[in-house]
Amino acid sequence: MALECAELVVGDVLRGAALRVQRGEVVALTAPSGAGKSTLLRAVVRLVPLDGGVVRLDGTDVATLDPRVLRRRVGFVAQRPVMLPGTVADNLTYALDEPADLAAALDAAGLDASFADRDATRLSGGEQARVAIARALTRKPEVLLLDEPTSGLDAPLAEAIGRHVRELAAAGLAICLTSHDRAVVTGWADREQRL
Ligand SMILES: Nc1ncnc2c1ncn2[C@@H]1O[C@H](COP(=O)(O)OP(=O)(O)OP(=O)(O)O)[C@@H](O)[C@H]1O
């Protein structure tokens, strides 16, 4: 077991929510718009405080982990990721202690290696979304949380990212994504968990 959320409460948004994602599997977290999917993912990495419940990473309550360590072990890619000023390479290596394989991270996110030197803040929304995935991957996470990973991507690009997501799961990552796109839920995920 990699990630387990039980009885999560966040204000009036989440009431007793639960989620389990094991190593090697892709789980699609689904619910109507506004039901709290993003809030749940943000609570996992402690960007939103919990009013109740527990998030465990390999059995350890994440509340006991240093947030920096937690966010390295659990990569979170927001629906509208924020690019820091500087190049894509700067964004990929920000706050990283060890050298990273930027080319591999860019490739897994569907980006050409030449993107490393581009100004990150001037990329298109879809390109920024892919840089955000690459940024999470340079931290070699055990769990990857993707909030609406295909928003801003055209169908061929979304399919390419989907193939990479399947490869990452096959390599042992535990992946949870949210999506309103049924093609993503049925095509990328091993199973669907309704919130
Ligand atoms: N920072 C915030 N402050 C106040 N309310 C918020 C905040 N973020 C989200 N909410 C509210 O929490 C509820 C759940 O939002 P959330 O984004 O988690 O839902 P979601 O299921 O991911 O929705 P969608 O599918 O539309 O992205 C919504 O009513 C939203 O307005």
PDBQT file of the ligand as one rigid body, heavy atoms in Angstrom, charges set to zero:
ROOT
HETATM    1  N1  LIG A 201      -9.403  28.152  -1.533  1.00  0.00    +0.000 N 
HETATM    2  C1  LIG A 201     -10.710  27.937  -1.400  1.00  0.00    +0.000 A 
HETATM    3  N2  LIG A 201     -11.464  28.698  -0.610  1.00  0.00    +0.000 NA
HETATM    4  C2  LIG A 201     -12.773  28.490  -0.458  1.00  0.00    +0.000 A 
HETATM    5  N3  LIG A 201     -13.444  27.525  -1.073  1.00  0.00    +0.000 NA
HETATM    6  C3  LIG A 201     -12.760  26.737  -1.888  1.00  0.00    +0.000 A 
HETATM    7  C4  LIG A 201     -11.358  26.879  -2.094  1.00  0.00    +0.000 A 
HETATM    8  N4  LIG A 201     -10.960  25.939  -2.971  1.00  0.00    +0.000 NA
HETATM    9  C5  LIG A 201     -12.062  25.256  -3.286  1.00  0.00    +0.000 A 
HETATM   10  N5  LIG A 201     -13.133  25.714  -2.627  1.00  0.00    +0.000 N 
HETATM   11  C6  LIG A 201     -14.514  25.193  -2.709  1.00  0.00    +0.000 C 
HETATM   12  O1  LIG A 201     -14.484  23.836  -2.332  1.00  0.00    +0.000 OA
HETATM   13  C7  LIG A 201     -15.404  23.088  -3.130  1.00  0.00    +0.000 C 
HETATM   14  C8  LIG A 201     -14.670  21.926  -3.780  1.00  0.00    +0.000 C 
HETATM   15  O2  LIG A 201     -13.717  22.443  -4.722  1.00  0.00    +0.000 OA
HETATM   16  P1  LIG A 201     -12.716  21.485  -5.494  1.00  0.00    +0.000 P 
HETATM   17  O3  LIG A 201     -11.931  22.363  -6.397  1.00  0.00    +0.000 OA
HETATM   18  O4  LIG A 201     -12.007  20.635  -4.523  1.00  0.00    +0.000 OA
HETATM   19  O5  LIG A 201     -13.747  20.581  -6.296  1.00  0.00    +0.000 OA
HETATM   20  P2  LIG A 201     -13.502  19.634  -7.536  1.00  0.00    +0.000 P 
HETATM   21  O6  LIG A 201     -14.310  18.383  -7.290  1.00  0.00    +0.000 OA
HETATM   22  O7  LIG A 201     -12.057  19.456  -7.784  1.00  0.00    +0.000 OA
HETATM   23  O8  LIG A 201     -14.159  20.476  -8.697  1.00  0.00    +0.000 OA
HETATM   24  P3  LIG A 201     -13.839  20.528 -10.290  1.00  0.00    +0.000 P 
HETATM   25  O9  LIG A 201     -14.154  19.156 -10.801  1.00  0.00    +0.000 OA
HETATM   26  O10 LIG A 201     -14.787  21.577 -10.773  1.00  0.00    +0.000 OA
HETATM   27  O11 LIG A 201     -12.387  20.916 -10.431  1.00  0.00    +0.000 OA
HETATM   28  C9  LIG A 201     -16.014  24.066  -4.118  1.00  0.00    +0.000 C 
HETATM   29  O12 LIG A 201     -17.281  24.452  -3.630  1.00  0.00    +0.000 OA
HETATM   30  C10 LIG A 201     -15.036  25.216  -4.122  1.00  0.00    +0.000 C 
HETATM   31  O13 LIG A 201     -15.682  26.423  -4.414  1.00  0.00    +0.000 OA
ENDROOT
TORSDOF 0
